[in-house]
Amino acid sequence: MMSKTSAQSGKAISHEKIDLDELDRKILSYLQEDGKASLRKIEKHLEQKYGIKSSISAIKNHIERLTNQGVIKDYIAVLDCCKIGYREMLLLFIKVNSSVSIKDTLCQLQTIDAINAIYQVSGNQPIFCMAKCVEKENQIDLLEKVKKIEGIEEITTQVVLQKVKEDMRVSIPTPH
């Protein structure tokens, strides 16, 4: 789910590339595996797996810099939504008209807590959203909220029948 800060501010997410050194890449990879890891645990992991000797204060400085630069956005528990009662996942493909900018429409969509992900995409339906709902009634409520947003011309929905893979981790690219 999107953080409240970005939803309330209505700001676009910055895609400015941040230069990462080897220590940054190793720290980020490990934090994706264990976001609760202590600085000491990270230090031991780097030394045991990669032979990288780094002080706890250096690791702390790297993590603080990566957080301040927006590379590390948050630390969250990743939940299996099915196990806590979510039965429905809804995919929304949204077509907008020219009466309102896509940017404004995206900002309005960000305010809807039930929407977990929002993407601007290519094609006739330039906005794609994903939402997890407990019941069908939640899907109906969500669609009613989305329909009320000015500029939305058409919504095509699909319901996920089976979740095969859901993993938000990424491989940390190495410089070329």
RAJOHU-V305896 format. One record per residue. N is the residue number from 1. RES is the residue in one letter. PHI is phi in whole degrees, 0 to 359 (none if undefined). Layout:
<<N:RES:PHI> <N:RES:PHI>>
This chain:
<<1:M:none> <2:M:292> <3:S:292> <4:K:298> <5:T:301> <6:S:290> <7:A:291> <8:Q:287> <9:S:283> <10:G:70> <11:K:277> <12:A:287> <13:I:283> <14:S:283> <15:H:249> <16:E:296> <17:K:286> <18:I:254> <19:D:286> <20:L:247> <21:D:266> <22:E:300> <23:L:296> <24:D:304> <25:R:297> <26:K:292> <27:I:297> <28:L:298> <29:S:299> <30:Y:291> <31:L:296> <32:Q:290> <33:E:274> <34:D:215> <35:G:292> <36:K:266> <37:A:300> <38:S:285> <39:L:300> <40:R:295> <41:K:294> <42:I:296> <43:E:302> <44:K:295> <45:H:299> <46:L:299> <47:E:287> <48:Q:291> <49:K:276> <50:Y:242> <51:G:71> <52:I:269> <53:K:261> <54:S:216> <55:S:283> <56:I:300> <57:S:294> <58:A:294> <59:I:296> <60:K:300> <61:N:298> <62:H:297> <63:I:295> <64:E:297> <65:R:296> <66:L:296> <67:T:288> <68:N:297> <69:Q:276> <70:G:84> <71:V:290> <72:I:268> <73:K:270> <74:D:188> <75:Y:243> <76:I:224> <77:A:276> <78:V:269> <79:L:257> <80:D:272> <81:C:301> <82:C:299> <83:K:285> <84:I:248> <85:G:113> <86:Y:283> <87:R:251> <88:E:236> <89:M:235> <90:L:248> <91:L:253> <92:L:241> <93:F:249> <94:I:244> <95:K:259> <96:V:244> <97:N:258> <98:S:275> <99:S:289> <100:V:224> <101:S:290> <102:I:300> <103:K:302> <104:D:295> <105:T:296> <106:L:299> <107:C:297> <108:Q:294> <109:L:297> <110:Q:299> <111:T:280> <112:I:270> <113:D:300> <114:A:292> <115:I:275> <116:N:271> <117:A:212> <118:I:226> <119:Y:228> <120:Q:268> <121:V:232> <122:S:276> <123:G:107> <124:N:289> <125:Q:243> <126:P:284> <127:I:233> <128:F:235> <129:C:231> <130:M:235> <131:A:218> <132:K:254> <133:C:232> <134:V:287> <135:E:222> <136:K:303> <137:E:300> <138:N:294> <139:Q:296> <140:I:298> <141:D:300> <142:L:298> <143:L:299> <144:E:296> <145:K:296> <146:V:295> <147:K:299> <148:K:283> <149:I:285> <150:E:298> <151:G:99> <152:I:279> <153:E:263> <154:E:206> <155:I:234> <156:T:253> <157:T:242> <158:Q:222> <159:V:255> <160:V:288> <161:L:271> <162:Q:211> <163:K:272> <164:V:264> <165:K:210> <166:E:215> <167:D:213> <168:M:267> <169:R:290> <170:V:230> <171:S:286> <172:I:276> <173:P:292> <174:T:262> <175:P:294> <176:H:270>>
